[in-house]
Amino acid sequence: MRLEDINVRDPFILTHEGKYYLYGTRAIHTWTQEIKEGYGFDVYESDDLVEWYGPVSVFENYDTFWGDFQFWAPEVHKYNGKFYMLATFTDRNFYRGTAILVCDTPNGKFKEHSDGAVTPKDWDCLDGTLYVEDGTPYMVFCHEWCQIKNGEVCAVELSRDLKQPQGEPFTLFRATDADAWIRAVEKDCYVTDGPFLMNIDGELICLWSSFGEYGYVEAIARSSNGKIGGAWSVDKELLFEKNGGHGMTFEDLNGGLNFVYHTPNETPFERPCVCKITKELLKRKLK
């Protein structure tokens, strides 16, 4: 199959040992509220980013799992010789949060690694991503607008084994820091979504999504000192401004940089889209 045949949102592509592995939210189940046996995550594999094979299930809901519904935004990172999936789950009796799963291979059955969500237990959170700075792992995630109105992108240090948080979370930036272009989804409510961090020649940027004049968008925030604890600012222009986002970057097998995102932002029509991107574009502050 080709990308236009794959119905996922929140796409994430891992390049590993000559292959590409595509993960994402099963779009058909994105907004359903009832408990479903079909909640889970798949992987699609490709040798060339054109032809894809799958889906192969890598995680499925089961009776004793703490998440009830809305399994979202799986990312898979290789860390210390294993593959760790950061994914969002909702417990209808408590809150939504990001947990960490583990597997020995990128296409095997992932199992629980963290003790429930790594994000704060009394926060509604989603879209955790892994970033390692000077050997210290961090989870960067969104504190949801539906709980605090002005959504935030936050970070928390993780233990070296990625099982639990170390210390308290801290805020990188808030949705309304993007005052040049952001639009409310409800009265005085502003979204932060899908953060992804990358260090480009010492400059630390965060790709993230929200809503602008033309719908779902992809934006860039930047640290003042190239560190996760720096002062963050949001570019005044958008990377992608119309009905698409929740993107990330990855290197292809030739060392080229690529950007993958989903478009349109309408269920059940979402499809992953891959395009070339340059470090020069990402390093240039969009004024």
Contacts in CASP RR format, 6 or more apart in sequence:
PFRMAT RR
TARGET T0000
AUTHOR 0000-0000-0000
METHOD contacts of the structure
MODEL  1
MRLEDINVRDPFILTHEGKYYLYGTRAIHTWTQEIKEGYGFDVYESDDLV
EWYGPVSVFENYDTFWGDFQFWAPEVHKYNGKFYMLATFTDRNFYRGTAI
LVCDTPNGKFKEHSDGAVTPKDWDCLDGTLYVEDGTPYMVFCHEWCQIKN
GEVCAVELSRDLKQPQGEPFTLFRATDADAWIRAVEKDCYVTDGPFLMNI
DGELICLWSSFGEYGYVEAIARSSNGKIGGAWSVDKELLFEKNGGHGMTF
EDLNGGLNFVYHTPNETPFERPCVCKITKELLKRKLK
1 44 0 8 1.000
1 51 0 8 1.000
1 52 0 8 1.000
1 53 0 8 1.000
1 54 0 8 1.000
2 50 0 8 1.000
2 51 0 8 1.000
2 52 0 8 1.000
3 52 0 8 1.000
3 271 0 8 1.000
3 272 0 8 1.000
3 273 0 8 1.000
3 274 0 8 1.000
4 271 0 8 1.000
5 52 0 8 1.000
6 22 0 8 1.000
6 44 0 8 1.000
6 52 0 8 1.000
6 55 0 8 1.000
6 271 0 8 1.000
6 272 0 8 1.000
7 26 0 8 1.000
7 27 0 8 1.000
7 28 0 8 1.000
7 268 0 8 1.000
7 269 0 8 1.000
7 270 0 8 1.000
7 271 0 8 1.000
8 22 0 8 1.000
8 23 0 8 1.000
8 24 0 8 1.000
8 25 0 8 1.000
8 26 0 8 1.000
8 27 0 8 1.000
8 42 0 8 1.000
8 262 0 8 1.000
8 270 0 8 1.000
8 271 0 8 1.000
8 272 0 8 1.000
9 24 0 8 1.000
9 25 0 8 1.000
9 27 0 8 1.000
9 30 0 8 1.000
9 246 0 8 1.000
9 262 0 8 1.000
9 265 0 8 1.000
9 267 0 8 1.000
9 270 0 8 1.000
10 24 0 8 1.000
10 25 0 8 1.000
10 72 0 8 1.000
10 73 0 8 1.000
10 74 0 8 1.000
10 127 0 8 1.000
10 194 0 8 1.000
10 246 0 8 1.000
10 262 0 8 1.000
11 22 0 8 1.000
11 23 0 8 1.000
11 24 0 8 1.000
11 246 0 8 1.000
11 247 0 8 1.000
11 248 0 8 1.000
11 260 0 8 1.000
11 261 0 8 1.000
11 262 0 8 1.000
11 272 0 8 1.000
12 22 0 8 1.000
12 23 0 8 1.000
12 24 0 8 1.000
12 73 0 8 1.000
12 74 0 8 1.000
12 75 0 8 1.000
12 76 0 8 1.000
12 248 0 8 1.000
12 260 0 8 1.000
13 20 0 8 1.000
13 21 0 8 1.000
13 22 0 8 1.000
13 23 0 8 1.000
13 248 0 8 1.000
13 250 0 8 1.000
13 258 0 8 1.000
13 260 0 8 1.000
13 274 0 8 1.000
14 20 0 8 1.000
14 21 0 8 1.000
14 23 0 8 1.000
14 76 0 8 1.000
14 77 0 8 1.000
14 78 0 8 1.000
14 83 0 8 1.000
14 106 0 8 1.000
14 250 0 8 1.000
15 21 0 8 1.000
15 250 0 8 1.000
15 251 0 8 1.000
15 252 0 8 1.000
15 253 0 8 1.000
16 78 0 8 1.000
16 106 0 8 1.000
18 47 0 8 1.000
18 253 0 8 1.000
19 45 0 8 1.000
19 46 0 8 1.000
19 47 0 8 1.000
20 45 0 8 1.000
20 46 0 8 1.000
20 47 0 8 1.000
20 49 0 8 1.000
20 250 0 8 1.000
20 252 0 8 1.000
21 43 0 8 1.000
21 44 0 8 1.000
21 45 0 8 1.000
21 76 0 8 1.000
21 106 0 8 1.000
21 107 0 8 1.000
22 43 0 8 1.000
22 44 0 8 1.000
22 45 0 8 1.000
22 46 0 8 1.000
22 52 0 8 1.000
22 260 0 8 1.000
22 272 0 8 1.000
23 41 0 8 1.000
23 42 0 8 1.000
23 43 0 8 1.000
23 58 0 8 1.000
23 74 0 8 1.000
23 75 0 8 1.000
23 76 0 8 1.000
23 85 0 8 1.000
24 41 0 8 1.000
24 42 0 8 1.000
24 73 0 8 1.000
24 74 0 8 1.000
24 272 0 8 1.000
25 41 0 8 1.000
25 71 0 8 1.000
25 72 0 8 1.000
25 73 0 8 1.000
25 74 0 8 1.000
26 38 0 8 1.000
26 39 0 8 1.000
26 40 0 8 1.000
26 41 0 8 1.000
26 42 0 8 1.000
26 71 0 8 1.000
27 267 0 8 1.000
27 268 0 8 1.000
27 270 0 8 1.000
28 267 0 8 1.000
28 268 0 8 1.000
29 36 0 8 1.000
29 38 0 8 1.000
29 39 0 8 1.000
29 40 0 8 1.000
29 70 0 8 1.000
29 71 0 8 1.000
30 70 0 8 1.000
30 72 0 8 1.000
30 267 0 8 1.000
31 70 0 8 1.000
31 267 0 8 1.000
32 69 0 8 1.000
32 70 0 8 1.000
33 69 0 8 1.000
33 70 0 8 1.000
34 69 0 8 1.000
35 61 0 8 1.000
35 68 0 8 1.000
35 69 0 8 1.000
36 61 0 8 1.000
36 69 0 8 1.000
37 60 0 8 1.000
37 61 0 8 1.000
38 60 0 8 1.000
38 61 0 8 1.000
39 60 0 8 1.000
39 61 0 8 1.000
39 69 0 8 1.000
39 70 0 8 1.000
39 71 0 8 1.000
40 57 0 8 1.000
40 59 0 8 1.000
40 60 0 8 1.000
40 61 0 8 1.000
40 71 0 8 1.000
41 57 0 8 1.000
41 58 0 8 1.000
41 59 0 8 1.000
41 71 0 8 1.000
41 74 0 8 1.000
41 85 0 8 1.000
41 87 0 8 1.000
41 110 0 8 1.000
42 54 0 8 1.000
42 55 0 8 1.000
42 56 0 8 1.000
42 57 0 8 1.000
42 58 0 8 1.000
43 54 0 8 1.000
43 55 0 8 1.000
43 56 0 8 1.000
43 58 0 8 1.000
43 76 0 8 1.000
43 106 0 8 1.000
43 107 0 8 1.000
43 108 0 8 1.000
44 52 0 8 1.000
44 53 0 8 1.000
44 54 0 8 1.000
44 55 0 8 1.000
44 56 0 8 1.000
45 52 0 8 1.000
45 53 0 8 1.000
45 54 0 8 1.000
45 56 0 8 1.000
45 107 0 8 1.000
46 52 0 8 1.000
46 53 0 8 1.000
49 252 0 8 1.000
49 258 0 8 1.000
49 274 0 8 1.000
56 107 0 8 1.000
56 108 0 8 1.000
58 85 0 8 1.000
58 103 0 8 1.000
58 107 0 8 1.000
58 108 0 8 1.000
58 109 0 8 1.000
58 110 0 8 1.000
59 71 0 8 1.000
59 74 0 8 1.000
59 85 0 8 1.000
59 87 0 8 1.000
59 101 0 8 1.000
59 109 0 8 1.000
59 110 0 8 1.000
61 67 0 8 1.000
61 71 0 8 1.000
65 89 0 8 1.000
65 112 0 8 1.000
66 89 0 8 1.000
66 91 0 8 1.000
66 99 0 8 1.000
66 116 0 8 1.000
67 89 0 8 1.000
67 90 0 8 1.000
67 91 0 8 1.000
68 89 0 8 1.000
68 90 0 8 1.000
68 91 0 8 1.000
68 92 0 8 1.000
68 93 0 8 1.000
69 90 0 8 1.000
69 92 0 8 1.000
70 88 0 8 1.000
70 89 0 8 1.000
70 90 0 8 1.000
70 96 0 8 1.000
71 87 0 8 1.000
71 88 0 8 1.000
71 89 0 8 1.000
72 87 0 8 1.000
72 88 0 8 1.000
72 89 0 8 1.000
72 126 0 8 1.000
72 127 0 8 1.000
73 87 0 8 1.000
73 88 0 8 1.000
73 126 0 8 1.000
73 127 0 8 1.000
73 128 0 8 1.000
73 194 0 8 1.000
73 246 0 8 1.000
74 85 0 8 1.000
74 86 0 8 1.000
74 87 0 8 1.000
75 85 0 8 1.000
75 86 0 8 1.000
75 87 0 8 1.000
75 128 0 8 1.000
75 129 0 8 1.000
75 130 0 8 1.000
75 248 0 8 1.000
76 83 0 8 1.000
76 84 0 8 1.000
76 85 0 8 1.000
76 106 0 8 1.000
77 83 0 8 1.000
77 84 0 8 1.000
77 86 0 8 1.000
77 130 0 8 1.000
78 84 0 8 1.000
78 106 0 8 1.000
79 130 0 8 1.000
79 132 0 8 1.000
79 137 0 8 1.000
79 162 0 8 1.000
82 102 0 8 1.000
82 103 0 8 1.000
82 104 0 8 1.000
83 102 0 8 1.000
83 103 0 8 1.000
83 104 0 8 1.000
83 105 0 8 1.000
83 106 0 8 1.000
83 110 0 8 1.000
84 100 0 8 1.000
84 101 0 8 1.000
84 102 0 8 1.000
84 113 0 8 1.000
84 130 0 8 1.000
84 162 0 8 1.000
85 100 0 8 1.000
85 101 0 8 1.000
85 102 0 8 1.000
85 103 0 8 1.000
85 110 0 8 1.000
86 98 0 8 1.000
86 99 0 8 1.000
86 100 0 8 1.000
86 128 0 8 1.000
86 129 0 8 1.000
86 130 0 8 1.000
86 139 0 8 1.000
87 98 0 8 1.000
87 99 0 8 1.000
87 101 0 8 1.000
88 96 0 8 1.000
88 97 0 8 1.000
88 98 0 8 1.000
88 125 0 8 1.000
88 126 0 8 1.000
88 127 0 8 1.000
88 128 0 8 1.000
89 96 0 8 1.000
89 97 0 8 1.000
89 98 0 8 1.000
89 99 0 8 1.000
89 117 0 8 1.000
90 96 0 8 1.000
90 97 0 8 1.000
94 121 0 8 1.000
95 117 0 8 1.000
95 121 0 8 1.000
95 122 0 8 1.000
95 123 0 8 1.000
95 124 0 8 1.000
95 125 0 8 1.000
96 124 0 8 1.000
96 125 0 8 1.000
96 126 0 8 1.000
96 144 0 8 1.000
97 117 0 8 1.000
97 118 0 8 1.000
97 119 0 8 1.000
97 123 0 8 1.000
97 124 0 8 1.000
97 125 0 8 1.000
97 126 0 8 1.000
97 141 0 8 1.000
98 117 0 8 1.000
98 118 0 8 1.000
98 119 0 8 1.000
98 125 0 8 1.000
98 126 0 8 1.000
98 127 0 8 1.000
98 128 0 8 1.000
98 139 0 8 1.000
98 141 0 8 1.000
99 112 0 8 1.000
99 113 0 8 1.000
99 114 0 8 1.000
99 116 0 8 1.000
99 117 0 8 1.000
99 118 0 8 1.000
100 113 0 8 1.000
100 114 0 8 1.000
100 118 0 8 1.000
100 162 0 8 1.000
100 163 0 8 1.000
101 110 0 8 1.000
101 111 0 8 1.000
101 112 0 8 1.000
101 113 0 8 1.000
102 110 0 8 1.000
102 111 0 8 1.000
102 113 0 8 1.000
102 162 0 8 1.000
103 109 0 8 1.000
103 110 0 8 1.000
103 111 0 8 1.000
113 162 0 8 1.000
113 163 0 8 1.000
114 162 0 8 1.000
114 163 0 8 1.000
114 164 0 8 1.000
115 163 0 8 1.000
115 164 0 8 1.000
117 125 0 8 1.000
118 139 0 8 1.000
118 156 0 8 1.000
118 158 0 8 1.000
118 164 0 8 1.000
118 165 0 8 1.000
119 125 0 8 1.000
119 128 0 8 1.000
119 139 0 8 1.000
119 141 0 8 1.000
119 156 0 8 1.000
119 169 0 8 1.000
120 169 0 8 1.000
123 143 0 8 1.000
123 144 0 8 1.000
123 147 0 8 1.000
124 143 0 8 1.000
124 144 0 8 1.000
124 146 0 8 1.000
124 147 0 8 1.000
125 141 0 8 1.000
125 142 0 8 1.000
125 143 0 8 1.000
125 144 0 8 1.000
125 154 0 8 1.000
126 141 0 8 1.000
126 142 0 8 1.000
126 144 0 8 1.000
126 193 0 8 1.000
126 194 0 8 1.000
127 141 0 8 1.000
127 142 0 8 1.000
127 193 0 8 1.000
127 194 0 8 1.000
127 195 0 8 1.000
127 246 0 8 1.000
128 139 0 8 1.000
128 140 0 8 1.000
128 141 0 8 1.000
128 142 0 8 1.000
128 194 0 8 1.000
128 195 0 8 1.000
129 139 0 8 1.000
129 140 0 8 1.000
129 141 0 8 1.000
129 194 0 8 1.000
129 195 0 8 1.000
129 196 0 8 1.000
129 197 0 8 1.000
129 248 0 8 1.000
130 137 0 8 1.000
130 138 0 8 1.000
130 139 0 8 1.000
130 140 0 8 1.000
130 162 0 8 1.000
131 137 0 8 1.000
131 138 0 8 1.000
131 139 0 8 1.000
131 140 0 8 1.000
131 155 0 8 1.000
131 197 0 8 1.000
131 228 0 8 1.000
132 138 0 8 1.000
133 227 0 8 1.000
133 228 0 8 1.000
136 157 0 8 1.000
137 157 0 8 1.000
137 158 0 8 1.000
137 159 0 8 1.000
137 160 0 8 1.000
137 162 0 8 1.000
138 155 0 8 1.000
138 156 0 8 1.000
138 157 0 8 1.000
138 158 0 8 1.000
138 228 0 8 1.000
139 155 0 8 1.000
139 156 0 8 1.000
139 158 0 8 1.000
139 165 0 8 1.000
140 153 0 8 1.000
140 154 0 8 1.000
140 155 0 8 1.000
140 172 0 8 1.000
140 195 0 8 1.000
140 197 0 8 1.000
140 206 0 8 1.000
140 228 0 8 1.000
141 153 0 8 1.000
141 154 0 8 1.000
141 155 0 8 1.000
141 156 0 8 1.000
141 195 0 8 1.000
142 151 0 8 1.000
142 152 0 8 1.000
142 153 0 8 1.000
142 154 0 8 1.000
142 192 0 8 1.000
142 193 0 8 1.000
142 194 0 8 1.000
142 195 0 8 1.000
142 208 0 8 1.000
143 151 0 8 1.000
143 152 0 8 1.000
143 153 0 8 1.000
143 154 0 8 1.000
143 169 0 8 1.000
143 171 0 8 1.000
143 192 0 8 1.000
144 151 0 8 1.000
145 151 0 8 1.000
145 175 0 8 1.000
145 185 0 8 1.000
145 189 0 8 1.000
145 190 0 8 1.000
145 191 0 8 1.000
145 192 0 8 1.000
146 189 0 8 1.000
149 188 0 8 1.000
149 189 0 8 1.000
149 190 0 8 1.000
150 174 0 8 1.000
150 175 0 8 1.000
150 176 0 8 1.000
150 188 0 8 1.000
150 189 0 8 1.000
150 190 0 8 1.000
151 174 0 8 1.000
151 175 0 8 1.000
151 190 0 8 1.000
151 191 0 8 1.000
151 192 0 8 1.000
152 171 0 8 1.000
152 172 0 8 1.000
152 173 0 8 1.000
152 174 0 8 1.000
152 175 0 8 1.000
152 192 0 8 1.000
153 171 0 8 1.000
153 172 0 8 1.000
153 173 0 8 1.000
153 174 0 8 1.000
153 192 0 8 1.000
153 195 0 8 1.000
153 206 0 8 1.000
153 208 0 8 1.000
153 221 0 8 1.000
154 169 0 8 1.000
154 170 0 8 1.000
154 171 0 8 1.000
154 172 0 8 1.000
155 169 0 8 1.000
155 170 0 8 1.000
155 172 0 8 1.000
155 228 0 8 1.000
155 229 0 8 1.000
156 165 0 8 1.000
156 166 0 8 1.000
156 167 0 8 1.000
156 168 0 8 1.000
156 169 0 8 1.000
156 170 0 8 1.000
157 165 0 8 1.000
157 166 0 8 1.000
157 167 0 8 1.000
158 164 0 8 1.000
158 165 0 8 1.000
158 166 0 8 1.000
159 165 0 8 1.000
159 166 0 8 1.000
170 229 0 8 1.000
172 206 0 8 1.000
172 221 0 8 1.000
172 223 0 8 1.000
172 228 0 8 1.000
172 229 0 8 1.000
172 232 0 8 1.000
173 206 0 8 1.000
173 221 0 8 1.000
173 232 0 8 1.000
173 233 0 8 1.000
173 234 0 8 1.000
174 190 0 8 1.000
174 192 0 8 1.000
175 182 0 8 1.000
175 190 0 8 1.000
175 191 0 8 1.000
175 192 0 8 1.000
175 210 0 8 1.000
176 182 0 8 1.000
176 190 0 8 1.000
177 221 0 8 1.000
177 232 0 8 1.000
177 233 0 8 1.000
177 234 0 8 1.000
178 210 0 8 1.000
178 219 0 8 1.000
178 234 0 8 1.000
180 234 0 8 1.000
180 236 0 8 1.000
180 237 0 8 1.000
181 212 0 8 1.000
181 213 0 8 1.000
181 217 0 8 1.000
181 219 0 8 1.000
181 236 0 8 1.000
181 237 0 8 1.000
181 238 0 8 1.000
181 241 0 8 1.000
182 190 0 8 1.000
182 210 0 8 1.000
182 211 0 8 1.000
182 212 0 8 1.000
183 190 0 8 1.000
183 211 0 8 1.000
183 212 0 8 1.000
183 213 0 8 1.000
183 215 0 8 1.000
184 190 0 8 1.000
184 211 0 8 1.000
185 191 0 8 1.000
185 211 0 8 1.000
190 210 0 8 1.000
190 211 0 8 1.000
191 209 0 8 1.000
191 210 0 8 1.000
191 211 0 8 1.000
192 208 0 8 1.000
192 209 0 8 1.000
192 210 0 8 1.000
193 208 0 8 1.000
193 209 0 8 1.000
193 210 0 8 1.000
193 246 0 8 1.000
194 207 0 8 1.000
194 208 0 8 1.000
194 209 0 8 1.000
194 246 0 8 1.000
194 247 0 8 1.000
195 206 0 8 1.000
195 207 0 8 1.000
195 208 0 8 1.000
196 206 0 8 1.000
196 207 0 8 1.000
196 208 0 8 1.000
196 247 0 8 1.000
196 248 0 8 1.000
196 249 0 8 1.000
197 204 0 8 1.000
197 205 0 8 1.000
197 206 0 8 1.000
197 207 0 8 1.000
197 228 0 8 1.000
198 204 0 8 1.000
198 205 0 8 1.000
198 207 0 8 1.000
198 249 0 8 1.000
198 282 0 8 1.000
199 205 0 8 1.000
199 226 0 8 1.000
200 279 0 8 1.000
200 282 0 8 1.000
200 283 0 8 1.000
201 279 0 8 1.000
201 283 0 8 1.000
202 226 0 8 1.000
203 222 0 8 1.000
203 223 0 8 1.000
203 226 0 8 1.000
203 283 0 8 1.000
204 222 0 8 1.000
204 223 0 8 1.000
204 226 0 8 1.000
204 227 0 8 1.000
204 228 0 8 1.000
205 220 0 8 1.000
205 221 0 8 1.000
205 222 0 8 1.000
205 223 0 8 1.000
205 282 0 8 1.000
205 283 0 8 1.000
206 220 0 8 1.000
206 221 0 8 1.000
206 222 0 8 1.000
206 223 0 8 1.000
206 232 0 8 1.000
207 218 0 8 1.000
207 219 0 8 1.000
207 220 0 8 1.000
207 239 0 8 1.000
207 247 0 8 1.000
207 248 0 8 1.000
207 249 0 8 1.000
208 218 0 8 1.000
208 219 0 8 1.000
208 220 0 8 1.000
208 221 0 8 1.000
209 216 0 8 1.000
209 217 0 8 1.000
209 218 0 8 1.000
209 219 0 8 1.000
209 244 0 8 1.000
209 245 0 8 1.000
209 246 0 8 1.000
209 247 0 8 1.000
210 216 0 8 1.000
210 217 0 8 1.000
210 219 0 8 1.000
211 217 0 8 1.000
212 238 0 8 1.000
212 241 0 8 1.000
213 241 0 8 1.000
214 241 0 8 1.000
214 242 0 8 1.000
214 243 0 8 1.000
215 242 0 8 1.000
215 243 0 8 1.000
215 244 0 8 1.000
215 265 0 8 1.000
216 243 0 8 1.000
216 244 0 8 1.000
216 245 0 8 1.000
216 246 0 8 1.000
216 265 0 8 1.000
217 238 0 8 1.000
217 239 0 8 1.000
217 240 0 8 1.000
217 241 0 8 1.000
217 242 0 8 1.000
217 244 0 8 1.000
217 245 0 8 1.000
218 238 0 8 1.000
218 239 0 8 1.000
218 240 0 8 1.000
218 241 0 8 1.000
218 244 0 8 1.000
218 245 0 8 1.000
218 246 0 8 1.000
218 247 0 8 1.000
218 261 0 8 1.000
219 234 0 8 1.000
219 235 0 8 1.000
219 238 0 8 1.000
219 239 0 8 1.000
220 234 0 8 1.000
220 235 0 8 1.000
220 239 0 8 1.000
220 282 0 8 1.000
220 286 0 8 1.000
221 232 0 8 1.000
221 233 0 8 1.000
221 234 0 8 1.000
221 235 0 8 1.000
222 232 0 8 1.000
222 233 0 8 1.000
222 234 0 8 1.000
222 235 0 8 1.000
222 285 0 8 1.000
223 229 0 8 1.000
223 230 0 8 1.000
223 231 0 8 1.000
223 232 0 8 1.000
224 230 0 8 1.000
224 231 0 8 1.000
224 232 0 8 1.000
224 233 0 8 1.000
225 231 0 8 1.000
235 285 0 8 1.000
235 286 0 8 1.000
235 287 0 8 1.000
236 286 0 8 1.000
236 287 0 8 1.000
237 286 0 8 1.000
237 287 0 8 1.000
238 286 0 8 1.000
239 286 0 8 1.000
240 261 0 8 1.000
243 263 0 8 1.000
243 264 0 8 1.000
243 265 0 8 1.000
243 266 0 8 1.000
244 261 0 8 1.000
244 262 0 8 1.000
244 263 0 8 1.000
244 264 0 8 1.000
244 265 0 8 1.000
245 261 0 8 1.000
245 262 0 8 1.000
245 263 0 8 1.000
245 265 0 8 1.000
246 261 0 8 1.000
246 262 0 8 1.000
247 259 0 8 1.000
247 260 0 8 1.000
247 261 0 8 1.000
247 262 0 8 1.000
248 259 0 8 1.000
248 260 0 8 1.000
248 261 0 8 1.000
249 257 0 8 1.000
249 258 0 8 1.000
249 259 0 8 1.000
249 260 0 8 1.000
249 277 0 8 1.000
249 282 0 8 1.000
250 257 0 8 1.000
250 258 0 8 1.000
250 260 0 8 1.000
251 257 0 8 1.000
251 258 0 8 1.000
252 258 0 8 1.000
256 276 0 8 1.000
257 276 0 8 1.000
257 277 0 8 1.000
257 278 0 8 1.000
257 279 0 8 1.000
258 274 0 8 1.000
258 275 0 8 1.000
258 276 0 8 1.000
258 277 0 8 1.000
259 274 0 8 1.000
259 275 0 8 1.000
259 276 0 8 1.000
259 277 0 8 1.000
260 272 0 8 1.000
260 273 0 8 1.000
260 274 0 8 1.000
261 272 0 8 1.000
261 273 0 8 1.000
262 270 0 8 1.000
262 271 0 8 1.000
262 272 0 8 1.000
262 273 0 8 1.000
263 270 0 8 1.000
263 271 0 8 1.000
263 273 0 8 1.000
264 270 0 8 1.000
END
